[in-house]
Structures are given as structure tokens and as C-alpha cells.
Amino acid sequence: MKPLAVIGNVNVDLILGPADPWPTPGTEIMVEYDELRVGGSAGNAALTWEGLGLDFQIAANVGNDQFGEWLRQGFGKRSERWPVAPVGTTLSVGITHPNGERTFFTTRGHIAALSWPDVIAALDTGRLKGGTAILCGSFLTDALVAQYDALFDWANANDIRIALDTGWPIDGWTDANREKARRWLARCHIALFNEVETTRLANSVAPAEAAHALKALMPDDAIVVVKRGPDGALAVGPDDKLVSVAAPLVVVADTIGAGDVFNAAFLAALAGDRSLGESLDAGVRVASRAISTNPRRYDGGQQQTPPEKSR
């Protein structure tokens, strides 16, 4: 199996809910569920690989508070070389709703301070050669984004394929954000976007048409994946042919991080030399299992074991 790594945002998620309707300002409501867990796009991908029993590397940082230490403990030896930013740890409060949707309130915190020197110090480049690194949270990791060219040069020099999941821009898909993402895609080999992100970025209504448009911006051997939630996923591969898979019908417990789980399972299947269709199926299947189980489970009945709650 080819090596895997994830680079980007790891933060604390506090999940509460369900809340319906949204409370009136100045009032208080009671909810049935709460969970304090490792989160962020990079964190969710790493937890998926861990749940699948895979070896991987992760480059991230933490804040200089109790939450930062808690995050570090959650990743054990893999976090030994993570830097500590001189700010509080990024915290996301996710409010779930009865229809499976959610609303996030997130502090900027430590993730904006993650830099390219931090990343290269956290990774073993020799072990990663010939593998894939997924780049997450592009619109949140400000310092790192300013040094993306150095990251892409490093990847090219070491035969490392970069997979990109930018996440949703805080200020939306403005012309400036579209231009940034298109420049990044020109240097990436795998794009992993959800349906709305794909169509907004490509200025196209049809997901398949949008996927072809994005692939035209990338190297010839690139893959563009469109995550479609309950409708499964589709992809355009190096041969420009469209591949799609359906999603199983599940009772949703928690959709938070579903796309990140898909990313990890999809890339793991590709790293194991599975076909594009098989890899899409793996991503959809593992993500469906994760969002329909509480505590969260992945293939083989393996259960996520988060750090103990500390409140």
C-alpha cells in the first residue's frame, strides 16, 4: 500500500443537538446530545485512517492551552512534532438539527498559524515518497496558504501526489477565491469537493459537467471527485470517463465530517491500487457507516476511540 499523509486543520469539535427551531435570542433550550471530540478536516481524515487500521502521517499544530494538549494526546506519537502556536486552540461548536443538517460557530484560534516549516518538520518525507498527501482547510490555514508554492514544489520533487479539499470559504466562492482554488488545482492530482463546491467553483449547474471543467485545469493524470451525500459520488479519471456510485440508504446519526471520512477512505482504496469505481464505493460505504453510527464506526466494526472528555 502506498504511503498516506494529511496536512491541515485539527481542532476541537463540541457537538450539541438536535435544536429545532432555532432559539430566540436571550432564551435557553435543552438538547439531548453532546460530544466533545477531535475535529477539523485533517483530524477527521486521520481518525478515519486510524479506525481502518492504516498507517499514516499527519502534519498539524495546536494552541497553547488545555484543549491543545488534549488534541495532542488524541494522536499520540503522531503529534510529537506538532508545533504549539502562541494562541488558543481553535474550537468549533456544531449545532445539529433534526433533518441532519448542522450549524457551526468556529473560533479562528491556532489553525491560521500553521506554516510550511511546521508541516515539513512534522512529516517524514522519505517515508512519504511515492504516496499521497491530502491538503485540507485551505481557507482556514492562512500562513500555510501563503506558502503553498513551496509545498507543491516539495511534493513534485519527492513524487508525492497532492489531493485537495479546500473546504468552504468563509466569505463564499467569490471571484478571488475561485481564482485561488483554480491556481491550486493546477498543481494537484486529486480534487475532492462536494457537489455545491464543485458547481460553484466551475460556474456550472451540472455536477458532471463541472467535474470535467475542473479536471481541464489540472495535470493530465488528475482525478476530480464530486461528493454528493445521499446521492453517492462521481468522478472523472485520467481517461476523462465519468464514474459514479450510489450511496446506501442509512438512518443518519451525525453528518459532521462525512466528506472528510469519504476523502480518507477513497484515498486509502486508491493507495491500495483499487480502481476508481472501487475507491469511490469505498469512500461512500465508509462515510455512510460513519454517519449512521454513534459512537462512530468504520469498516470491520472498528470504533473511534476519542480522548476522554475533559470539561
Backbone bond lengths (Angstrom), bond angles and torsions (degrees), N, CA, C in turn:
res aa  C-N    CA-C-N  psi(-1)  N-CA   C-N-CA  omega(-1)  CA-C   N-CA-C  phi
1 M - - - 1.459 - - 1.522 110.22 -
2 K 1.323 116.00 134.47 1.458 120.17 -178.92 1.529 110.65 -71.83
3 P 1.341 117.63 151.59 1.472 121.10 -176.58 1.527 112.82 -65.87
4 L 1.334 114.88 154.02 1.453 122.28 -179.50 1.529 110.18 -131.70
5 A 1.323 115.86 146.47 1.464 121.27 174.16 1.516 108.71 -149.88
6 V 1.324 115.36 156.64 1.454 121.05 174.79 1.522 108.68 -130.32
7 I 1.328 115.84 139.80 1.458 122.96 -176.54 1.527 108.44 -128.87
8 G 1.342 116.55 127.30 1.458 116.86 175.24 1.507 115.31 147.15
9 N 1.325 115.84 -140.49 1.462 122.10 -165.93 1.526 113.12 -91.04
10 V 1.330 114.58 120.15 1.463 122.52 170.22 1.520 106.81 -117.90
11 N 1.315 117.18 126.03 1.462 119.96 -178.98 1.525 110.05 -146.01
12 V 1.301 116.28 -179.04 1.455 122.61 179.22 1.523 109.23 -93.90
13 D 1.333 115.87 132.76 1.460 121.38 174.33 1.524 109.21 -111.58
14 L 1.318 116.43 127.19 1.458 122.21 170.28 1.521 106.69 -111.72
15 I 1.331 116.27 112.24 1.455 122.07 -175.42 1.525 109.27 -102.53
16 L 1.329 116.46 128.76 1.461 122.61 179.57 1.530 109.14 -132.72
17 G 1.331 116.96 146.14 1.455 118.11 174.02 1.518 112.41 153.00
18 P 1.320 116.56 -170.65 1.466 125.71 -5.63 1.528 112.36 -78.29
19 A 1.323 114.39 151.91 1.464 120.88 179.73 1.517 109.11 -120.07
20 D 1.334 115.95 119.62 1.454 121.28 178.65 1.522 108.62 -158.78
21 P 1.318 118.57 123.22 1.467 127.36 -3.08 1.521 111.19 -79.92
22 W 1.333 115.74 177.09 1.463 120.05 177.13 1.530 108.48 -62.46
23 P 1.349 117.78 131.62 1.470 119.66 -174.33 1.532 113.05 -66.61
24 T 1.310 114.16 151.28 1.467 121.09 175.12 1.528 108.90 -72.05
25 P 1.345 118.86 137.56 1.470 120.59 178.56 1.530 111.81 -51.81
26 G 1.330 115.59 136.20 1.451 121.16 178.71 1.510 114.36 90.35
27 T 1.356 117.18 -0.75 1.464 120.37 -179.88 1.523 110.57 -109.84
28 E 1.305 116.19 177.17 1.464 122.38 179.43 1.517 108.92 -133.86
29 I 1.338 117.40 141.32 1.457 121.20 174.65 1.524 109.15 -127.89
30 M 1.318 116.68 159.58 1.454 122.83 175.62 1.527 108.73 -103.80
31 V 1.344 116.64 140.94 1.456 120.99 176.59 1.528 108.95 -122.79
32 E 1.325 115.88 162.41 1.454 121.33 -172.63 1.526 114.17 -87.59
33 Y 1.323 116.89 -21.01 1.471 119.06 -166.74 1.519 110.83 -135.68
34 D 1.326 115.36 141.54 1.461 120.18 169.72 1.520 108.74 -147.05
35 E 1.325 114.85 147.67 1.466 120.32 176.38 1.520 109.20 -151.14
36 L 1.303 116.42 131.94 1.455 122.82 174.53 1.516 107.16 -104.24
37 R 1.339 117.71 119.63 1.459 118.70 -173.79 1.524 111.89 -149.58
38 V 1.327 114.64 164.21 1.461 121.67 173.73 1.517 108.15 -65.03
39 G 1.324 116.82 135.93 1.457 120.70 -179.00 1.510 112.30 -142.77
40 G 1.320 115.04 -157.20 1.454 121.43 -172.53 1.523 109.17 84.54
41 S 1.325 117.17 153.33 1.463 120.89 -177.18 1.519 112.18 -58.84
42 A 1.339 116.14 -45.78 1.464 119.45 179.59 1.522 111.03 -67.09
43 G 1.326 116.58 -40.04 1.462 120.24 179.17 1.510 112.21 -62.99
44 N 1.329 117.83 -42.97 1.455 121.41 179.80 1.524 111.89 -65.04
45 A 1.336 116.83 -40.28 1.465 119.98 177.93 1.525 110.66 -63.80
46 A 1.339 116.07 -43.16 1.464 120.10 -179.73 1.525 111.42 -63.62
47 L 1.328 117.32 -41.78 1.461 120.38 178.86 1.522 111.33 -63.58
48 T 1.332 116.82 -33.26 1.462 120.23 177.05 1.516 111.05 -65.18
49 W 1.328 116.80 -48.98 1.471 119.55 178.30 1.514 111.32 -60.46
50 E 1.328 115.92 -38.82 1.457 119.65 177.85 1.526 110.44 -64.25
51 G 1.336 116.56 -42.15 1.451 120.89 178.43 1.513 113.11 -65.42
52 L 1.346 116.53 -27.35 1.457 121.45 177.53 1.526 112.68 -87.22
53 G 1.333 115.38 -0.90 1.461 119.63 177.85 1.513 114.66 75.06
54 L 1.337 117.83 29.21 1.458 122.03 -176.48 1.524 111.92 -101.14
55 D 1.312 115.58 154.88 1.455 121.47 173.75 1.528 108.35 -86.83
56 F 1.326 117.39 143.10 1.456 120.90 -179.33 1.520 109.23 -164.84
57 Q 1.333 115.35 168.41 1.455 122.37 172.61 1.530 108.59 -118.24
58 I 1.329 115.75 154.87 1.461 120.38 177.19 1.518 109.41 -141.16
59 A 1.328 115.80 131.18 1.462 122.55 176.63 1.520 108.76 -113.22
60 A 1.334 115.68 118.58 1.458 121.29 -178.55 1.522 108.04 -155.46
61 N 1.316 116.40 -173.56 1.461 121.05 174.41 1.521 108.82 -141.27
62 V 1.333 117.17 175.16 1.462 122.18 178.19 1.525 109.03 -138.45
63 G 1.327 116.37 168.33 1.449 121.42 175.70 1.521 111.12 -90.09
64 N 1.330 115.86 171.80 1.469 120.72 -174.63 1.529 111.92 -95.84
65 D 1.322 116.44 52.59 1.454 120.61 -179.77 1.530 109.79 -141.67
66 Q 1.325 116.85 -173.58 1.461 121.27 -177.62 1.525 111.77 -62.57
67 F 1.324 117.43 -37.36 1.456 120.55 178.16 1.530 111.37 -64.06
68 G 1.344 116.50 -36.83 1.454 119.70 177.92 1.513 111.82 -62.22
69 E 1.311 116.36 -43.62 1.468 120.55 177.92 1.527 110.39 -65.43
70 W 1.311 116.95 -37.71 1.469 121.82 178.49 1.521 111.32 -62.64
71 L 1.348 116.52 -42.50 1.457 120.43 176.96 1.520 111.20 -62.75
72 R 1.320 115.94 -44.72 1.464 120.10 -179.29 1.536 110.54 -60.10
73 Q 1.317 116.90 -42.67 1.463 120.43 179.05 1.523 111.47 -61.51
74 G 1.326 116.33 -32.65 1.448 120.23 -178.92 1.514 113.81 -65.77
75 F 1.339 117.52 -20.86 1.465 120.63 -178.58 1.530 113.13 -112.57
76 G 1.329 117.21 1.49 1.458 120.66 173.37 1.511 113.36 54.32
77 K 1.332 116.30 -132.90 1.473 121.99 -175.56 1.527 112.58 -63.22
78 R 1.323 117.02 -25.99 1.467 119.44 -178.81 1.529 112.19 -65.45
79 S 1.318 117.05 -17.96 1.468 120.24 -177.28 1.521 113.02 -103.43
80 E 1.320 117.89 6.45 1.467 120.90 -174.03 1.520 113.17 -59.26
81 R 1.336 116.94 -31.71 1.464 120.21 -177.19 1.530 112.84 -102.01
82 W 1.319 117.14 12.82 1.462 119.26 175.92 1.520 110.85 -72.59
83 P 1.307 118.91 134.53 1.468 120.67 176.47 1.522 111.59 -77.91
84 V 1.316 114.85 158.50 1.465 121.47 176.76 1.529 107.76 -107.61
85 A 1.331 116.11 116.96 1.460 120.78 178.46 1.523 109.55 -78.74
86 P 1.350 118.30 145.66 1.473 121.62 -177.57 1.522 113.09 -79.25
87 V 1.334 116.33 44.37 1.469 122.79 179.53 1.521 108.31 -144.06
88 G 1.323 115.99 171.41 1.450 120.10 177.82 1.520 111.88 -69.66
89 T 1.310 115.92 155.96 1.456 121.99 179.57 1.530 111.12 -71.31
90 T 1.312 116.16 138.91 1.459 121.44 177.60 1.527 110.06 -62.71
91 L 1.321 116.32 131.54 1.464 122.78 -178.98 1.521 109.42 -125.92
92 S 1.335 116.22 128.80 1.459 122.02 173.96 1.521 109.10 -111.91
93 V 1.319 116.11 126.75 1.458 121.59 172.46 1.527 106.70 -103.28
94 G 1.317 115.48 116.28 1.457 120.64 -178.93 1.519 110.69 -105.11
95 I 1.310 116.74 120.78 1.460 122.34 177.67 1.533 107.43 -99.92
96 T 1.334 116.01 115.73 1.463 119.18 179.63 1.525 110.06 -88.22
97 H 1.337 115.27 156.38 1.458 122.19 -178.90 1.530 109.24 -123.65
98 P 1.309 118.44 157.47 1.467 120.78 -175.26 1.524 114.89 -57.82
99 N 1.333 118.10 -25.24 1.464 120.64 -179.44 1.525 113.18 -85.53
100 G 1.339 117.39 7.36 1.464 120.70 178.83 1.508 114.11 91.84
101 E 1.331 118.63 -11.83 1.459 121.24 176.93 1.523 110.40 -78.11
102 R 1.333 116.81 170.08 1.456 119.89 -178.49 1.521 110.20 -149.08
103 T 1.322 115.10 159.30 1.455 122.95 177.32 1.519 107.87 -124.67
104 F 1.342 117.26 134.16 1.461 121.61 -177.60 1.523 111.32 -112.57
105 F 1.323 114.66 142.03 1.454 122.88 167.23 1.523 105.62 -121.51
106 T 1.341 118.02 118.64 1.461 121.59 -172.01 1.520 110.89 -128.22
107 T 1.334 116.26 134.37 1.462 121.13 172.55 1.527 108.98 -84.86
108 R 1.317 116.70 149.74 1.465 118.62 -179.56 1.529 110.92 -67.55
109 G 1.325 117.80 -48.90 1.457 121.47 170.93 1.515 115.98 54.99
110 H 1.340 115.40 -140.21 1.465 122.07 -168.03 1.520 114.95 -83.40
111 I 1.343 118.17 -22.97 1.467 118.53 -168.56 1.528 112.66 -66.86
112 A 1.337 117.28 -26.09 1.461 119.57 178.76 1.523 112.20 -67.45
113 A 1.345 117.15 -18.34 1.469 121.01 -177.20 1.518 113.50 -88.86
114 L 1.353 118.18 -9.99 1.470 120.16 179.69 1.527 109.86 -60.89
115 S 1.345 116.86 127.75 1.464 121.01 -174.91 1.530 110.61 -122.17
116 W 1.319 115.33 168.61 1.464 120.28 177.87 1.534 111.98 -61.59
117 P 1.346 120.33 -44.48 1.472 118.85 174.99 1.531 112.45 -57.48
118 D 1.333 117.83 -35.86 1.461 120.81 176.41 1.526 110.67 -62.55
119 V 1.322 115.98 -43.93 1.463 121.08 -177.04 1.517 111.21 -65.49
120 I 1.326 117.20 -49.31 1.459 120.03 -176.16 1.524 111.15 -66.18
121 A 1.339 116.87 -29.40 1.462 120.20 177.62 1.523 111.92 -72.95
122 A 1.331 116.90 -26.04 1.463 120.95 -177.28 1.521 113.52 -86.11
123 L 1.347 117.28 -17.60 1.459 121.10 -175.44 1.521 112.04 -104.25
124 D 1.317 116.00 148.46 1.459 123.02 171.30 1.523 106.70 -96.69
125 T 1.328 116.76 95.90 1.454 121.63 -174.41 1.520 112.02 -59.02
126 G 1.316 117.03 -41.11 1.460 120.85 -178.99 1.513 112.34 -57.86
127 R 1.327 116.80 -41.32 1.467 121.32 -179.51 1.521 112.24 -72.75
128 L 1.322 117.27 -21.05 1.457 121.16 -175.25 1.526 113.15 -93.48
129 K 1.320 118.05 -10.00 1.466 120.86 -177.29 1.527 111.00 -57.95
130 G 1.334 114.70 135.63 1.446 120.63 -178.91 1.516 113.64 82.91
131 G 1.329 117.33 0.56 1.453 121.34 -176.16 1.515 112.92 -106.97
132 T 1.335 114.93 -158.83 1.461 122.48 -176.66 1.516 109.83 -130.32
133 A 1.329 115.93 137.85 1.457 122.04 173.72 1.518 108.16 -121.89
134 I 1.333 116.18 128.73 1.454 119.24 176.51 1.521 109.62 -95.30
135 L 1.311 115.44 133.05 1.454 124.20 -177.18 1.525 107.91 -105.29
136 C 1.342 116.70 118.33 1.472 121.63 -172.46 1.531 111.77 -119.35
137 G 1.313 115.15 159.78 1.464 120.88 171.40 1.510 114.41 63.15
138 S 1.309 116.92 41.02 1.465 120.62 -173.75 1.524 113.66 -61.03
139 F 1.316 117.89 -30.64 1.462 119.79 -177.78 1.527 112.45 -92.66
140 L 1.331 116.67 9.77 1.461 121.86 178.44 1.526 112.60 -118.59
141 T 1.332 117.00 -26.75 1.474 122.03 -175.92 1.527 109.39 -95.48
142 D 1.325 116.17 75.02 1.467 122.12 -169.55 1.527 114.00 -58.48
143 A 1.332 117.05 -47.40 1.465 119.92 -176.97 1.523 111.05 -64.52
144 L 1.317 116.77 -40.48 1.462 120.59 -179.37 1.520 111.41 -68.27
145 V 1.317 116.85 -40.95 1.462 120.62 -179.99 1.525 110.99 -58.08
146 A 1.316 117.03 -37.73 1.468 120.82 179.35 1.524 111.62 -64.65
147 Q 1.343 117.25 -15.37 1.466 121.73 -178.35 1.530 112.04 -119.39
148 Y 1.328 116.88 21.81 1.464 120.61 -179.63 1.526 112.79 -58.14
149 D 1.321 118.30 -35.79 1.466 119.76 -179.16 1.527 110.87 -59.40
150 A 1.334 116.80 -40.42 1.469 119.91 177.92 1.526 110.34 -64.77
151 L 1.322 116.81 -38.89 1.466 120.76 178.01 1.524 110.63 -63.76
152 F 1.321 117.53 -45.80 1.460 120.84 -179.98 1.527 111.16 -64.75
153 D 1.345 117.28 -38.77 1.469 120.33 177.28 1.529 110.64 -62.25
154 W 1.318 116.68 -42.84 1.468 122.19 177.53 1.522 110.57 -60.05
155 A 1.322 116.62 -45.21 1.462 120.37 -179.78 1.526 111.18 -62.28
156 N 1.320 117.44 -45.06 1.465 120.80 179.32 1.519 111.59 -61.54
157 A 1.333 116.18 -41.58 1.462 120.53 -177.25 1.523 112.54 -68.54
158 N 1.325 117.12 -21.89 1.460 120.67 -174.98 1.528 113.56 -116.45
159 D 1.334 117.18 17.98 1.468 122.19 176.69 1.523 110.76 55.55
160 I 1.331 116.19 46.72 1.461 122.00 178.97 1.524 108.28 -113.53
161 R 1.312 116.37 122.62 1.467 121.24 178.71 1.527 109.22 -82.07
162 I 1.323 116.13 132.77 1.459 120.81 178.65 1.523 109.71 -100.51
163 A 1.332 114.87 125.21 1.461 121.85 171.64 1.526 107.09 -101.94
164 L 1.312 117.07 137.45 1.465 121.57 -173.54 1.518 111.68 -119.52
165 D 1.336 115.60 126.10 1.465 122.45 167.59 1.521 106.35 -130.47
166 T 1.309 116.61 98.78 1.463 121.17 -172.90 1.520 112.71 -70.12
167 G 1.342 117.13 -27.90 1.446 119.68 -168.26 1.526 109.67 77.21
168 W 1.323 114.81 176.12 1.466 120.41 -177.37 1.526 110.52 -84.05
169 P 1.332 118.91 128.25 1.467 120.31 177.88 1.527 111.22 -62.31
170 I 1.314 116.99 140.88 1.460 121.20 -179.86 1.532 111.24 -58.85
171 D 1.325 117.21 -37.10 1.460 121.07 -179.69 1.525 112.45 -100.50
172 G 1.336 116.89 17.96 1.459 121.32 176.42 1.520 113.52 81.92
173 W 1.351 115.25 179.15 1.465 120.04 -178.29 1.530 109.83 -84.94
174 T 1.312 114.59 72.56 1.460 120.71 174.55 1.525 108.92 -71.15
175 D 1.323 116.21 168.14 1.468 119.79 177.56 1.522 110.64 -58.03
176 A 1.341 116.76 -39.70 1.465 120.56 -179.15 1.531 110.81 -65.25
177 N 1.335 117.39 -41.52 1.463 120.00 179.66 1.523 112.12 -69.76
178 R 1.317 116.90 -35.66 1.466 119.68 175.02 1.525 110.45 -62.07
179 E 1.320 116.27 -43.20 1.465 119.87 -179.45 1.517 111.15 -63.87
180 K 1.328 117.92 -41.08 1.462 121.04 176.84 1.524 110.83 -58.95
181 A 1.331 115.51 -50.95 1.461 120.25 -176.82 1.524 111.45 -62.13
182 R 1.311 117.27 -38.10 1.468 120.49 179.68 1.525 110.76 -66.49
183 R 1.326 116.76 -37.49 1.470 119.62 176.69 1.524 110.23 -64.64
184 W 1.326 117.23 -41.34 1.469 120.18 178.63 1.529 111.04 -64.46
185 L 1.326 116.54 -42.49 1.461 120.19 -178.50 1.523 111.73 -60.69
186 A 1.315 117.15 -31.07 1.466 120.61 179.73 1.521 111.78 -60.91
187 R 1.342 117.14 -19.23 1.454 120.74 -177.53 1.536 113.12 -115.76
188 C 1.319 115.71 10.87 1.465 120.86 -179.39 1.526 110.39 -113.30
189 H 1.327 116.16 157.03 1.463 120.95 -179.33 1.525 113.57 -106.53
190 I 1.332 117.01 -15.55 1.464 120.46 179.03 1.527 108.04 -139.07
191 A 1.328 116.73 129.49 1.463 122.39 174.98 1.516 108.30 -111.60
192 L 1.331 116.21 133.01 1.462 122.24 -176.89 1.532 108.80 -129.11
193 F 1.340 115.98 92.01 1.452 121.06 -177.44 1.524 110.51 -122.32
194 N 1.342 116.44 153.93 1.452 117.22 172.04 1.532 109.04 -81.27
195 E 1.320 115.75 176.37 1.462 119.81 -171.66 1.522 112.45 -62.95
196 V 1.315 116.98 -43.91 1.465 119.80 -177.99 1.525 110.49 -67.73
197 E 1.333 116.88 -41.58 1.468 120.00 178.23 1.522 110.79 -61.40
198 T 1.328 117.02 -42.27 1.464 121.34 -178.26 1.519 111.43 -62.77
199 T 1.330 115.88 -48.34 1.466 118.62 -177.25 1.522 112.02 -70.18
200 R 1.334 117.26 -36.33 1.467 119.57 177.68 1.528 110.85 -66.57
201 L 1.323 116.11 -42.32 1.463 120.22 -177.49 1.520 111.53 -67.75
202 A 1.339 116.29 -36.51 1.458 120.27 -177.84 1.527 113.27 -92.09
203 N 1.353 116.92 -3.87 1.466 120.93 -176.43 1.528 111.18 54.70
204 S 1.336 115.19 46.27 1.455 120.89 -178.50 1.522 109.21 -137.68
205 V 1.325 117.54 142.16 1.460 121.29 -178.34 1.524 111.35 -77.95
206 A 1.323 118.61 -39.57 1.465 123.05 -174.78 1.530 110.40 -84.76
207 P 1.347 119.01 125.30 1.469 121.65 -178.94 1.529 113.71 -57.62
208 A 1.336 117.79 -42.82 1.470 120.29 -178.95 1.524 110.97 -65.07
209 E 1.304 115.71 -43.04 1.469 120.31 178.17 1.529 110.13 -63.50
210 A 1.333 116.49 -40.94 1.460 120.91 178.62 1.526 111.21 -63.93
211 A 1.328 116.95 -39.62 1.471 120.66 179.35 1.525 110.70 -62.28
212 H 1.329 117.42 -43.35 1.469 120.82 177.13 1.530 110.82 -62.10
213 A 1.329 116.57 -39.14 1.467 119.99 -179.76 1.515 111.49 -64.95
214 L 1.335 117.58 -40.68 1.459 120.14 178.80 1.524 111.31 -69.30
215 K 1.322 117.02 -38.26 1.464 119.89 179.97 1.524 111.47 -61.85
216 A 1.332 116.60 -32.20 1.463 120.38 178.84 1.523 112.23 -63.63
217 L 1.342 117.54 -18.40 1.461 122.06 179.26 1.524 112.13 -86.64
218 M 1.340 117.33 -10.90 1.455 122.56 -168.80 1.531 111.78 -108.86
219 P 1.335 117.88 172.73 1.468 120.09 176.28 1.531 111.69 -57.51
220 D 1.329 116.66 159.71 1.462 121.34 -173.96 1.525 113.12 -59.44
221 D 1.336 117.43 -33.33 1.462 120.25 -176.02 1.530 112.79 -93.59
222 A 1.327 116.53 19.32 1.469 121.18 -175.23 1.526 112.03 -75.47
223 I 1.340 114.12 161.92 1.462 123.13 175.72 1.528 107.72 -126.60
224 V 1.316 117.21 132.67 1.457 122.26 174.14 1.522 108.11 -114.94
225 V 1.319 116.12 124.17 1.461 122.26 -179.64 1.523 109.01 -112.51
226 V 1.330 115.94 136.98 1.463 122.37 176.03 1.528 107.52 -117.96
227 K 1.342 116.01 115.91 1.465 121.34 179.14 1.526 108.57 -88.16
228 R 1.347 116.44 125.69 1.467 120.25 -170.54 1.524 112.94 -118.23
229 G 1.323 117.48 20.65 1.452 120.55 176.48 1.515 112.30 60.18
230 P 1.329 118.28 -127.30 1.466 120.77 -177.88 1.522 113.71 -65.58
231 D 1.347 117.03 -12.78 1.466 121.01 177.57 1.523 112.71 -91.28
232 G 1.338 117.68 6.61 1.458 120.74 176.59 1.517 113.12 89.51
233 A 1.321 116.85 -135.93 1.461 121.57 -177.81 1.518 109.40 -156.74
234 L 1.311 115.20 155.94 1.460 120.93 173.88 1.521 108.83 -135.50
235 A 1.317 115.79 161.99 1.466 120.47 -179.47 1.517 110.17 -152.04
236 V 1.314 114.74 151.96 1.457 122.59 170.76 1.518 106.48 -114.48
237 G 1.338 116.71 120.59 1.454 121.51 -175.78 1.508 113.29 -95.47
238 P 1.339 116.81 -172.83 1.469 121.25 -178.34 1.524 113.88 -57.83
239 D 1.344 117.26 -27.09 1.463 120.22 179.43 1.525 112.72 -86.78
240 D 1.340 116.67 5.26 1.464 123.52 179.46 1.526 113.92 68.40
241 K 1.327 117.61 9.18 1.458 120.42 177.11 1.528 110.26 -85.16
242 L 1.326 115.49 146.07 1.455 121.52 -179.84 1.520 110.19 -89.09
243 V 1.335 115.62 131.56 1.464 122.46 176.64 1.522 107.36 -123.90
244 S 1.332 116.93 137.15 1.465 119.03 178.74 1.521 110.22 -139.98
245 V 1.330 115.76 153.17 1.458 122.22 176.72 1.521 108.55 -136.47
246 A 1.334 115.45 150.93 1.455 121.03 177.61 1.517 110.12 -90.14
247 A 1.318 115.75 161.86 1.466 120.84 176.63 1.524 109.33 -103.42
248 P 1.338 117.83 145.09 1.460 119.81 175.93 1.522 110.51 -69.41
249 L 1.324 115.42 154.12 1.454 120.54 177.29 1.526 108.79 -81.31
250 V 1.338 116.52 120.64 1.464 120.87 -178.58 1.518 109.91 -132.80
251 V 1.322 115.42 158.53 1.458 121.07 172.18 1.523 107.28 -88.97
252 V 1.307 117.26 116.14 1.461 122.17 -171.98 1.523 110.84 -76.35
253 A 1.338 114.94 129.77 1.466 120.78 173.40 1.519 110.99 -100.49
254 D 1.354 116.91 -37.50 1.467 120.58 -173.77 1.521 107.86 -168.50
255 T 1.326 118.15 113.94 1.464 121.18 -177.38 1.525 113.31 -90.13
256 I 1.325 117.95 -1.54 1.461 120.28 -175.86 1.535 110.23 -61.93
257 G 1.331 116.43 126.01 1.455 121.36 179.53 1.507 114.62 80.49
258 A 1.337 119.01 9.35 1.465 121.14 -177.42 1.527 111.87 -58.50
259 G 1.332 115.98 -42.92 1.464 119.05 179.42 1.508 113.19 -64.82
260 D 1.331 116.73 -34.62 1.466 121.01 178.24 1.526 110.93 -68.70
261 V 1.333 116.02 -39.02 1.466 120.37 176.51 1.524 109.79 -63.62
262 F 1.325 116.55 -44.38 1.467 120.43 176.26 1.528 110.51 -55.95
263 N 1.342 116.47 -49.47 1.461 120.13 -179.02 1.518 111.71 -52.41
264 A 1.333 115.52 -48.73 1.464 120.24 -175.86 1.516 111.66 -64.36
265 A 1.326 116.81 -45.30 1.464 119.87 -178.46 1.526 111.36 -68.25
266 F 1.321 116.96 -39.15 1.464 121.30 177.84 1.530 111.09 -61.82
267 L 1.335 116.20 -48.73 1.466 119.96 -178.58 1.523 111.59 -66.79
268 A 1.327 117.23 -34.41 1.463 120.07 177.73 1.523 110.62 -64.16
269 A 1.332 116.43 -41.14 1.465 119.74 178.49 1.528 110.64 -65.36
270 L 1.334 117.20 -43.34 1.473 120.15 176.64 1.516 110.97 -60.32
271 A 1.330 116.66 -40.89 1.470 121.10 -179.74 1.519 111.28 -65.11
272 G 1.320 116.47 -23.68 1.462 121.28 176.25 1.511 112.73 -92.08
273 D 1.350 116.59 17.20 1.470 123.13 177.39 1.519 113.72 63.74
274 R 1.342 116.89 30.57 1.455 119.77 172.47 1.527 109.00 -79.49
275 S 1.320 117.06 157.30 1.461 121.35 178.89 1.525 109.90 -68.82
276 L 1.330 115.61 168.42 1.463 119.68 -179.91 1.531 110.40 -62.24
277 G 1.318 117.14 -43.75 1.458 120.47 178.70 1.514 112.27 -63.33
278 E 1.330 116.93 -43.19 1.462 120.71 178.56 1.523 111.20 -64.54
279 S 1.319 116.32 -36.32 1.465 120.45 179.91 1.520 110.97 -69.83
280 L 1.334 117.37 -40.57 1.459 120.36 174.60 1.527 110.59 -59.96
281 D 1.328 115.51 -43.94 1.461 120.08 -179.76 1.527 111.04 -62.21
282 A 1.338 116.49 -40.38 1.463 120.05 178.13 1.524 110.80 -62.78
283 G 1.330 116.44 -42.69 1.457 119.72 179.50 1.517 112.22 -62.39
284 V 1.320 116.77 -46.07 1.465 121.38 -179.56 1.522 110.73 -65.95
285 R 1.329 116.81 -43.03 1.464 120.67 -176.91 1.525 111.69 -65.15
286 V 1.331 117.75 -46.00 1.462 120.83 -178.51 1.526 110.67 -68.96
287 A 1.327 117.17 -40.84 1.472 119.84 178.23 1.525 110.82 -63.72
288 S 1.333 117.05 -39.85 1.462 120.63 179.14 1.519 110.85 -63.88
289 R 1.312 116.33 -39.89 1.464 119.81 177.98 1.526 110.18 -65.57
290 A 1.328 116.86 -42.22 1.463 120.61 -177.27 1.526 111.48 -63.40
291 I 1.325 117.75 -43.20 1.464 119.74 -174.91 1.522 113.04 -78.02
292 S 1.330 117.02 -9.71 1.463 120.13 -177.09 1.520 112.57 -109.76
293 T 1.322 117.93 9.29 1.461 121.29 -179.53 1.522 110.51 -127.58
294 N 1.310 116.00 145.66 1.459 121.73 178.16 1.535 108.87 -148.89
295 P 1.370 118.17 111.72 1.453 127.94 1.31 1.541 112.15 -61.27
296 R 1.287 114.53 155.86 1.456 122.16 -173.41 1.522 111.07 -64.42
297 R 1.354 115.75 135.27 1.467 122.16 178.28 1.518 110.03 -127.39
298 Y 1.329 113.60 155.52 1.454 120.76 179.00 1.522 108.43 -120.97
299 D 1.309 119.34 -162.07 1.462 121.43 179.55 1.513 111.27 -58.96
300 G 1.319 115.61 150.22 1.462 120.52 175.60 1.503 113.78 74.80
301 G 1.345 116.89 9.67 1.453 119.54 178.23 1.506 113.86 75.17
302 Q 1.355 116.75 13.55 1.456 119.00 -179.13 1.512 110.07 -76.00
303 Q 1.293 116.36 139.59 1.457 122.52 -173.79 1.515 111.13 -110.71
304 Q 1.327 115.13 136.05 1.462 119.43 174.28 1.522 108.98 -62.21
305 T 1.330 116.96 133.63 1.460 120.92 177.41 1.523 108.62 -116.71
306 P 1.330 116.93 88.75 1.467 119.89 -178.14 1.507 111.44 -73.67
307 P 1.343 117.35 163.35 1.459 119.29 174.31 1.535 110.20 -59.35
308 E 1.295 116.11 156.13 1.457 120.86 179.80 1.525 109.37 -62.99
309 K 1.336 115.29 143.01 1.458 119.26 177.57 1.525 110.65 -59.08
310 S 1.322 114.97 140.18 1.463 119.02 177.51 1.516 108.17 -134.70
311 R 1.311 116.65 94.05 1.469 120.53 -178.37 1.525 108.70 -137.68
